[in-house]
């Protein structure tokens, strides 16, 4: 799955702990991004206090950024996950090619910039009659390196908080319809920018009909060996199931994270 979008439930500790290959790095693998972060003077590594404030719709001083509607359940934001092809994960995490990791990071930034320029809207007026596009979003990005089965899986959780500043200077909640309507486009933006960067590094790519790719030189059996989560999902709902059905199966079949010692991680790296 190249791009997935879901409601934001995780706390900063969840994002900090969900790493297997770089378990000890914690929040070092996090970063603020977007025009919204610049407006709020949030930059560099994400701190627990900063994240919790943004999660609750507060500024860096703990003051409310926007009004909340009485009696309506609070929505803190969305979790957008951008996931690299399996061959890229093997190159970056198992063979430890830092250039590949950096290519993923830059492709994530390109995708977030696209979101900010094309998908961020809010509503104003009675009943939200006015649909207005803004030019800013507040992202907290957490880079992870494995999935629930501890397969190497390079991906970034891009938390987009539910607040954007209008031209009048007021902060309002976001209208997420464009975000969901362009979900497939977001995956393509990420994938093609990543592919372009890998080609500049000298890697040859095999493109698939759906616009995804893998680095040439890996056999399907090698990729399958490190794709046990994908196999679990397809075993549950079938290979031909829709993306929505597979997304539900992903949640239903998810197991708790288990972290292993550095010695065990090295054994995987030698496979």
Buried (B, 14 or more C-beta within 10 A) or exposed (E): BBBBBEEBEBEBEEBBEBBBBBBEEBBEBBBBBBBBBEBBEBEEEBBEEBBEBBBEBBBEEEEEBBEEEEEEEEBBBBBBBBBBBBBBBBBBBBEEBEBBBEBBBBBBBBBBBBBBEBBBBBBEEEEEEEEBBBEBBBBBBBBBBBBBBBBBBBBBBBBBBBBBBBEEEEBBBBBBEBBEEBBEBBBBBBBBBBBBBBEEEEBEBEEEEEEBBBBEEBEEEBBEEBBBBBEBBBEBBEEEBEEEBBBBBBEEBBEEBEEEEEEEBEEBBEE
